[in-house]
């Protein structure tokens, strides 16, 4: 029996491991033999699956065995959890990765798969292998199941925020690239986790040609289950959603997507209008602190236009208002000085100025 292999990709922190773990539990509750493979350096994928118990990682075990010149065995890295009300146990493996700043996580993924393939992972008597993959990192290591066609199918997990959708789009593009050079992984579609009803992820999916497989609304009860290392699919409303998806997968009811993803400008326009203008280049003079007069051509053009418009309005004033206004605003003379030069009372000058400004405000917005 050859296991069905599915890689589940998503941005860190959006519920990718939550989704994978509950899908694993659903398959097991449907009497399927399932293995969950954690492919994230945080090695947190199988924690809920095993009731809060962290699993020894392939990376750590391999390093220890290699130091002793020993071979890694299945029992060193594959673990099983028997759950009383489940008809099948759940199996788990964590690939792990290096400590922060001490190595390449992607390289750890590649090495981990090398170990698993030597142990015959794709020949084990399993129905489903779910691979929980970090999607933020775009290096080749995290694309291993796509590049080497180790996963038959791919599911993207996202929220309605731009960054998680951007990650999903990257994986879609990567999968399409590998298919052009012989890759066999098929994109099944998109799961929207913690759906807030905004429709942003659905808008992206429609534009990119990706099927929305399931929408999971935010649930405090589901979060409490996850935080206490239990399965959220014990909640009836989530069990129904995950069971439908699992059955659709098992019975091949999902038509794979032919989506290639969106280019960057197509992607950002999902979220609003974007200017086509080139960015304004910085200069060496400004960065080295040399004196330079900076100007923004667009702002200058707008100011020139407004100044011309105001001058046209001034020309439409009566002779007295125009004279007083120009002396006050353009020549910067005080009211007392204008009164003396024009032989008017200061109160009369103020009235003329007030009248001029009122007329200019009206004229400016009428033109």
C-alpha positions as CSV (number, residue, x, y, z in Angstrom):
1,X,0.0,0.0,0.0
2,X,1.4,3.4,-1.0
3,X,0.5,6.3,1.3
4,X,-1.2,9.4,0.0
5,X,1.3,12.3,0.6
6,X,0.0,15.8,1.2
7,X,2.2,18.8,2.0
8,X,0.4,21.5,4.0
9,X,2.1,24.9,3.6
10,X,1.5,28.2,5.4
11,X,3.0,31.2,7.1
12,X,4.2,30.7,10.6
13,X,1.6,31.5,13.2
14,X,-1.5,31.3,11.1
15,X,-2.7,27.9,12.3
16,X,-0.9,25.6,9.8
17,X,0.0,23.1,12.5
18,X,-3.4,23.4,14.1
19,X,-5.0,22.6,10.7
20,X,-2.6,19.7,10.0
21,X,-3.0,18.2,13.5
22,X,-6.8,18.2,13.3
23,X,-6.8,16.8,9.8
24,X,-4.5,14.0,11.1
25,X,-6.9,13.4,13.9
26,X,-9.9,13.3,11.5
27,X,-8.2,10.7,9.3
28,X,-7.4,8.6,12.3
29,X,-11.0,8.9,13.6
30,X,-12.1,7.7,10.1
31,X,-10.0,4.5,10.7
32,X,-7.1,5.6,8.4
33,X,-3.5,5.0,9.3
34,X,-1.9,8.5,9.3
35,X,1.6,9.9,9.9
36,X,2.2,13.5,10.6
37,X,5.6,14.8,9.6
38,X,6.6,18.1,11.1
39,X,8.9,20.1,8.8
40,X,9.4,23.3,10.7
41,X,12.6,24.2,12.7
42,X,10.3,25.2,15.6
43,X,9.4,21.4,15.8
44,X,6.0,22.2,17.3
45,X,3.8,20.4,14.7
46,X,3.3,17.1,16.6
47,X,3.1,18.6,20.1
48,X,-0.7,18.7,20.2
49,X,-0.8,15.4,18.4
50,X,1.1,13.8,21.3
51,X,-0.7,15.6,24.1
52,X,2.0,18.2,24.7
53,X,4.9,15.7,24.6
54,X,7.8,17.1,22.4
55,X,9.2,14.4,20.1
56,X,13.0,13.9,19.6
57,X,13.8,15.3,16.2
58,X,15.4,13.6,13.3
59,X,18.1,16.4,13.2
60,X,19.1,15.8,16.9
61,X,18.9,12.0,16.8
62,X,21.0,11.9,13.6
63,X,23.6,14.1,15.1
64,X,23.8,12.0,18.3
65,X,24.0,8.7,16.4
66,X,26.5,10.1,13.9
67,X,28.8,11.1,16.7
68,X,28.7,7.5,18.0
69,X,29.1,6.1,14.5
70,X,25.6,4.5,14.7
71,X,22.7,4.2,12.3
72,X,19.4,5.8,12.9
73,X,16.5,3.3,13.2
74,X,12.8,3.8,12.8
75,X,12.1,3.5,16.5
76,X,14.6,6.3,17.1
77,X,12.5,8.9,15.3
78,X,9.0,7.5,14.6
79,X,6.5,7.7,17.5
80,X,3.0,6.5,18.0
81,X,0.1,7.7,20.1
82,X,-2.8,5.5,21.0
83,X,-5.9,7.5,21.8
84,X,-8.7,5.6,23.6
85,X,-11.6,6.7,21.5
86,X,-9.7,6.6,18.1
87,X,-9.9,3.4,16.0
88,X,-6.4,4.0,14.8
89,X,-3.2,5.2,16.4
90,X,-1.5,8.4,15.1
91,X,2.2,8.3,14.1
92,X,4.4,11.3,14.3
93,X,7.9,12.5,13.2
94,X,9.6,15.8,13.8
95,X,12.4,16.8,11.4
96,X,13.5,19.7,13.6
97,X,16.3,22.0,12.7
98,X,19.4,23.7,14.1
99,X,19.4,26.1,17.0
100,X,18.8,29.7,16.1
101,X,21.7,31.3,14.3
102,X,23.6,28.0,14.2
103,X,22.7,26.5,10.8
104,X,20.4,26.4,7.9
105,X,16.9,25.1,8.6
106,X,16.4,24.3,4.9
107,X,19.5,22.1,4.9
108,X,18.1,20.3,7.9
109,X,14.9,19.5,6.0
110,X,16.9,18.1,3.1
111,X,19.1,15.9,5.4
112,X,16.0,14.8,7.3
113,X,14.3,13.6,4.2
114,X,17.4,11.7,3.1
115,X,17.3,9.8,6.5
116,X,13.6,9.1,6.1
117,X,13.9,7.8,2.5
118,X,16.7,5.5,3.6
119,X,14.3,4.1,6.2
120,X,11.7,3.5,3.5
121,X,9.1,6.0,4.6
122,X,7.2,5.8,1.3
123,X,6.9,2.0,1.6
124,X,5.4,2.0,5.1
125,X,1.9,0.6,5.5
126,X,0.1,4.0,5.8
127,X,-2.9,5.6,4.3
128,X,-1.9,9.2,4.6
129,X,1.3,11.2,5.2
130,X,0.7,14.8,6.1
131,X,3.7,17.1,5.9
132,X,3.4,20.3,8.0
133,X,5.7,22.8,6.2
134,X,6.7,26.3,7.1
135,X,5.9,28.5,4.1
136,X,7.7,31.8,5.1
137,X,11.1,30.6,4.1
138,X,11.7,30.4,0.3
139,X,15.0,28.5,0.3
140,X,15.2,25.3,-1.6
141,X,15.2,23.1,1.5
142,X,11.6,24.0,2.4
143,X,10.5,23.3,-1.2
144,X,11.9,19.8,-1.0
145,X,8.5,18.0,-1.3
146,X,7.7,20.1,-4.4
147,X,11.1,19.9,-6.0
148,X,11.4,16.2,-5.5
149,X,7.7,15.4,-5.9
150,X,7.7,13.8,-2.4
151,X,4.2,15.1,-1.9
152,X,1.5,14.2,-4.4
153,X,-0.6,17.1,-3.3
154,X,-0.3,20.5,-1.8
155,X,-2.8,22.4,0.5
156,X,-2.2,26.1,1.4
157,X,-3.3,27.5,4.7
158,X,-3.8,31.2,5.1
159,X,-5.7,33.9,7.1
160,X,-7.2,37.0,5.6
161,X,-4.1,39.1,6.2
162,X,-1.8,40.2,3.4
163,X,1.4,38.5,4.6
164,X,-0.1,35.0,5.0
165,X,-1.8,35.3,1.6
166,X,1.6,36.5,0.1
167,X,3.2,33.3,1.6
168,X,0.5,31.2,0.0
169,X,1.0,32.9,-3.4
170,X,4.8,32.2,-3.2
171,X,4.2,28.5,-2.6
172,X,1.7,28.5,-5.5
173,X,4.3,30.0,-7.8
174,X,7.0,27.7,-6.5
175,X,4.8,24.6,-7.2
176,X,4.0,25.9,-10.7
177,X,7.7,26.4,-11.4
178,X,8.6,22.8,-10.3
179,X,5.8,21.5,-12.5
180,X,7.3,23.1,-15.5
181,X,10.5,21.1,-15.0
182,X,8.9,17.8,-14.3
183,X,7.4,18.1,-10.8
184,X,4.3,16.1,-10.1
185,X,2.8,17.8,-7.0
186,X,-0.7,19.0,-7.5
187,X,-2.3,22.0,-5.8
188,X,-5.6,21.0,-4.2
189,X,-6.5,24.4,-2.9
190,X,-6.6,26.8,0.0
191,X,-7.9,26.6,3.6
192,X,-8.8,29.9,5.3
193,X,-8.1,29.6,9.0
194,X,-9.5,32.0,11.6
195,X,-11.8,33.4,8.9
196,X,-13.1,36.9,9.9
197,X,-15.6,37.2,7.1
198,X,-13.6,40.0,5.3
199,X,-13.4,37.9,2.1
200,X,-9.8,39.0,1.3
201,X,-8.4,35.5,1.0
202,X,-11.4,34.5,-1.2
203,X,-10.8,37.5,-3.4
204,X,-7.2,36.4,-3.8
205,X,-8.2,32.8,-4.5
206,X,-10.6,33.8,-7.2
207,X,-8.0,36.1,-8.9
208,X,-5.3,33.4,-8.7
209,X,-7.6,30.5,-9.8
210,X,-7.3,28.6,-6.5
211,X,-10.1,26.5,-4.9
212,X,-11.2,27.4,-1.4
213,X,-11.4,24.0,0.3
214,X,-12.5,25.0,3.7
215,X,-13.2,28.1,5.9
216,X,-12.6,27.8,9.6
217,X,-14.0,30.6,11.7
218,X,-12.2,31.8,14.8
219,X,-13.3,29.9,17.8
220,X,-12.3,30.4,21.4
221,X,-13.3,26.8,22.2
222,X,-11.1,25.5,19.4
223,X,-8.2,27.6,20.7
224,X,-8.7,26.3,24.2
225,X,-8.6,22.7,22.9
226,X,-5.4,23.4,21.0
227,X,-3.8,25.2,24.0
228,X,-4.6,22.2,26.2
229,X,-3.0,19.8,23.6
230,X,-6.4,18.3,22.6
231,X,-8.1,18.1,19.2
232,X,-10.4,20.9,18.1
233,X,-12.3,18.4,15.9
234,X,-13.9,17.1,19.1
235,X,-16.1,20.2,18.7
236,X,-19.1,19.2,16.5
237,X,-18.9,22.3,14.3
238,X,-15.3,21.7,13.4
239,X,-15.6,17.9,13.1
240,X,-18.2,18.4,10.4
241,X,-15.9,20.7,8.4
242,X,-12.8,18.6,8.7
243,X,-14.7,15.4,8.0
244,X,-16.1,16.8,4.8
245,X,-12.6,17.8,3.7
246,X,-11.0,14.5,4.6
247,X,-13.7,12.6,2.8
248,X,-13.3,14.8,-0.3
249,X,-9.6,14.1,-0.3
250,X,-9.9,10.3,0.2
251,X,-12.6,10.0,-2.4
252,X,-10.7,12.2,-4.9
253,X,-13.6,14.7,-5.2
254,X,-11.2,17.7,-5.4
255,X,-10.1,18.7,-8.8
256,X,-6.5,20.0,-8.6
257,X,-6.0,23.7,-9.4
258,X,-4.1,24.8,-12.5
259,X,-3.2,28.1,-10.8
260,X,0.2,29.7,-11.3
261,X,-0.2,32.4,-8.7
262,X,-0.1,36.2,-9.2
263,X,2.9,38.3,-10.1
264,X,3.8,40.9,-7.5
265,X,1.8,43.8,-9.0
266,X,-1.2,41.6,-9.6
267,X,-1.0,40.5,-6.0
268,X,-0.7,43.9,-4.3
269,X,-3.6,45.2,-6.4
270,X,-5.9,42.7,-4.6
271,X,-5.6,45.0,-1.6
272,X,-6.1,48.4,-3.4
273,X,-4.9,50.7,-6.1
274,X,-1.1,50.9,-6.6
275,X,0.8,53.6,-8.4
276,X,2.8,52.7,-11.5
277,X,5.3,55.4,-10.8
278,X,9.0,54.5,-10.5
279,X,10.4,55.0,-6.9
280,X,12.2,58.3,-6.2
281,X,16.0,57.6,-6.2
282,X,18.1,58.8,-3.3
283,X,21.4,60.5,-3.9
284,X,24.9,60.1,-2.5
285,X,24.9,63.8,-1.5
286,X,21.9,63.4,0.8
287,X,23.1,60.2,2.3
288,X,26.6,61.6,3.1
289,X,25.0,64.8,4.6
290,X,26.1,67.2,1.9
291,X,23.9,70.3,1.4
292,X,21.4,69.8,-1.3
293,X,18.0,71.3,-2.1
294,X,15.5,68.6,-2.4
295,X,12.3,68.9,-4.3
296,X,9.5,66.6,-5.2
297,X,8.4,67.2,-8.8
298,X,4.8,66.2,-8.1
299,X,4.5,68.5,-5.1
300,X,6.2,71.4,-6.9
301,X,3.9,71.0,-9.9
302,X,0.8,71.0,-7.7
303,X,2.1,74.1,-5.9
304,X,2.8,75.9,-9.2
305,X,-0.7,75.1,-10.4
306,X,-2.3,76.4,-7.1
307,X,-0.3,79.6,-7.2
308,X,-1.4,80.4,-10.8
309,X,-5.0,79.7,-9.8
310,X,-4.8,82.1,-6.8
311,X,-3.3,84.8,-9.0
312,X,-6.2,84.5,-11.4
313,X,-8.6,84.9,-8.4
314,X,-6.8,88.0,-7.2
315,X,-7.2,89.6,-10.6
316,X,-11.0,89.2,-10.2
317,X,-11.1,91.2,-6.9
318,X,-12.4,94.8,-6.8
319,X,-9.7,97.5,-7.1
320,X,-9.7,98.4,-3.4
321,X,-9.7,94.8,-2.1
322,X,-7.0,93.9,-4.6
323,X,-4.8,96.8,-3.6
324,X,-5.1,96.1,0.2
325,X,-4.7,92.3,-0.2
326,X,-1.5,92.5,-2.3
327,X,0.0,95.0,0.1
328,X,-0.8,92.7,3.1
329,X,-0.1,89.2,1.6
330,X,2.5,89.8,-1.1
331,X,4.4,92.8,0.2
332,X,3.9,91.7,3.9
333,X,3.0,95.2,5.1
334,X,1.2,95.7,8.5
335,X,-2.3,97.0,8.7
336,X,-1.2,100.3,10.2
337,X,1.3,100.8,7.4
338,X,-1.3,100.1,4.7
339,X,-3.7,102.5,6.4
340,X,-1.0,105.2,6.3
341,X,0.0,104.6,2.7
342,X,-3.6,104.4,1.4
343,X,-5.0,107.2,3.6
344,X,-7.6,104.9,5.2
345,X,-8.6,104.1,8.7
346,X,-7.2,100.8,10.1
347,X,-10.7,99.5,10.6
348,X,-11.4,100.1,6.9
349,X,-8.3,98.3,5.9
350,X,-9.3,95.3,8.0
351,X,-12.7,95.2,6.4
352,X,-11.3,95.3,2.9
353,X,-8.8,92.5,3.8
354,X,-11.6,90.4,5.3
355,X,-13.8,91.0,2.2
356,X,-10.8,90.1,-0.1
357,X,-10.1,86.8,1.7
358,X,-13.8,85.8,1.7
359,X,-14.0,86.4,-2.1
360,X,-10.8,84.6,-2.8
361,X,-11.9,81.5,-0.9
362,X,-15.1,81.4,-2.9
363,X,-13.4,82.2,-6.3
364,X,-10.6,79.6,-5.7
365,X,-13.0,76.7,-5.3
366,X,-15.2,77.8,-8.1
367,X,-12.5,77.8,-10.7
